[in-house]
Amino acid sequence: MFKFRDVTVVDITPEYRMVISCDSSGGIGNKENDIIKTDPETVGYFATQVALMELLSTGAIPITIVNTLGVEMDKTGQQIMKGIKKALKPLKLEDDIVITGSTEENIPVCQTSMGITIIGKIEKNKWRQRKAKKRDLIVAIGIPKVGNEVLDDNEKKTMTISILIDLLKKSYINDILPVGSKGIAYEIEEMASTSDLNCNIYDKAGIDLYKSAGPATCVIVAIDREDYEDLKKSMPIPVNFIGIFK
């Protein structure tokens, strides 16, 4: 077993590895003491998006989702579950993924909280097929947003599962890493470290490299220099050059 970026990896057979990702959410919902007000379906959707992006970016296929909801099943839990299933729709794997979990039925809850764990699998010979290399461009896709900014954006400038699936199909994407609360600069260092590279950061990137990206509202990718313009044209959300791996 070992940690890789934001996921845990376990060798389960000579041929397969299990990949585990997770996320949590608290104080976001429609209950009395929630700080960010939104519907529970949206809470379930974005929490699932984070863990799902982390897992998919490794090349793994999700097989099980475990939701641990600190709310009652009726009606908040049911609505969160609806959001979880909505996040899975672009994968077209609804019938192949087992969803299980638990809710809080003993204590009245006045603030929304949830955790989610996604378990996937990948063939060992496909592990790390995508890897940043020297002279690759470092590119951010999407804009870091958090809290109400995410809700106000309505996915106009932020990442979605559908966009990530499209990126994973592009042969010139050498590596991909979702950005979370630690910001773009942190994830760049993470990608460089796991690829045994260094990096030069462009000081006029035009995007906040240290701001939280909340529920994975952007990703960083490593691409061949000649494919940058093609990437920009193919994306429905902002694409920004950040630096170069060396």
N, C-alpha and C positions, 0 to 999 in steps of 0.2 A: 504494500500500500504506500502511496506517496501523494503529496500535494502538487498540483500543477496549476499555477495561477490561482483562479478562484474555485477550482474544483478539486475533488478527491478522487484518486484513481486506484482501483483494486484489481489485481490479476485474479480472475475467477476460474479460468481454464487455460490450457496451453494455447488456445486460439483467441480467447476473448478477454477484454478488460471491461470492468464496470466503472462508469463515470458518474459521480454524484455532485449535484449542484444544489444550492439552497438560497432562499431569501426570506426576509421578514418585513412586516409593515406594522406600524403602530401609530395611533393618533390621527389616522386618515380614514374618514368614513362619514356616516350621517348620524352618529350617536351624540349624546349631549356634550361629552367632554372631548370630542375629536377636534383637533386643531385645524386640519385641512378638511373642509367640508366637500364631500362628493358621495356618489352612490356606491354601495358595496360591490356592485359588479365591476366598477372601474378599479377598485382596490384589488380584487382578485385578478383582473386582467393584467395590471402592471406588475404585480408581484410575480406572477407566472412568467411574464415576458423577461424579467431579469434572469431568473434561474434557467429559463429555456434558452436564452441567448448564450449564456455561459456554457451550457452543455453542447448546443449545436455547433458553436464555434470550434470545438475540439474535433468535430466530425462524428460524434456519438449520436445514436438514435435513442430517443426517450422511450422507455417501456413502462415506467411506473411513476405516478405522482402521488405524493403524500402531503395532504394539507392539514395543518394543525391550527384550528380556528379558535381564537379566544372570544368567541361570540356564540349566541344561540343559533341552532339550525334554522328555526322559523322566526323571522324571514331572512335575517342578515346572512346566515351561513348559506342558504339556498342561492342568494344573489351573488355571493362571492364565488360559489361553485359555477354559476353561470358565466362569470368573468374568466375563470380558469379555462373552461371549455371553449370560450371565444378565442382566447390566446392560442389554443391548440389547432383551431380550424385551418390555418394556412398550411399545416403539415399534412393534412388529410390522413391522419393516423388515429382518429377518434376511436375506431373499433379495435385498435391494436394496443392502446395504452390503458393500463389499469389505474383507476383513480380511487384512493382510499384516504381516510383521515378521521378526525375527531373534532367535536365541538364542546362548548361549555354549557352544560345543562343544569348545573347546580347553583350557580351564583348569578344574580342579575348583573349584566355588564353595561357600563355607561361609556365605554371607550372601545373603539374597534382595534383589534389586533389579530394578526395572523402570521403563520410561518408556512413555508412551502419547500419541499424537498423533491427534486426530480432525479430519478435513477435511469441511467441509460447504459447502452453497451456499444462497444466498438471492437472490430477485429484488430488484433495486435499489429498486423502488417499494414494497417491503415493509420496507426497512431503517428501523429506528427508528420503527416505527408505535406502539410502546409507549414513552411518555416521561413521567416524573414532571412534575407541574405544581404551581404554587403552591397552598398549603393542603391538599395531599395528606397523608394520614397516612403515617408511616413505621412499618411493622409487621415484626416478626421472626416467622418461622414455623419452628419447630423450636428445639432447644437446642444451643448450642455444645458439642461433645464432641470429644475427641482420644484417640488411643491405645487403651488397654484400655477406656476409657469407651464408646467406639463399639461395641466387641464386646459389652460387658455390657448395653448398651441394647437391642440386638436390634431396632432400628428402631421402638421404642415412642414415642420423643420426638424422633426425628431425621428429616430429609428423605429421600425416596426419589425415584427417577425417576418412579414412578407419581403421586406427589403433585405433582411439578413439572408433569407433563403436565396434570393436573387444573387447576392454577393458570393455566396458559397458555390454557386454554379459557375462563376467566372474563373477561368483557368489562370488568369494573371494576378489574382489575389493570392499572394504568397503566405500571408498570415493575417489573422483577424482576431480582435480582442474587444469585447464590450467594455465601455467605460461606466463606472459607477460613482459612488460618493467620494472617492479619493481623487477624481479628476483625470484629465487627459495626460498631464505630465507624468503622473505616477504610473499609469498603464503603459506609457511609452518605455519607461525604465524597466517595467516588468517584461514587456515583449523583448527588449534588448537583452535582458539578463537570461531569459529562457532560450534565446537564440545565439548566445555567446557573442554578442555584438555590442558596439558602442553607438552613440547617436549624436548628431548635431541638430539642435532645435533652431528653427527659423525664428528670429526675434520679432518678426512682423507678421505673424501668422493670422492676425485678425480675429482670433477666437480665444476665449479665456481658458488657459491650459490648467488652471488650478480649481476651477469651479466644479462643484458636484454635478454629475450628470444624472442624479436621481435614479429613476428606474431604467437605466441603460438607454438614455435618450440619444446617445451617439456611440460609435465604435471607432477604433483606429485600425487601419489596414496597412500592410506593407505590399507595395506593388512595384513592378518594373517601371522605370522612368517613362518609357515610350507609351505606356498605357494610361497615363494620367488623364489626358483629354477625353479618351473614350469613356473612362469611368465617370468623369464629370457630366458628360452628355447623357449617360444612362441612368443617372440618379435623380429622383424627384425631390430630394432634400439637399441642403448645402453640402458641398465638398470643399475642404480646405487643406492646402499643403502645409505640413507642420515641420518637416525636417527630413534628414537622410540618415540611414543606418551606415555605419562604417566599421 
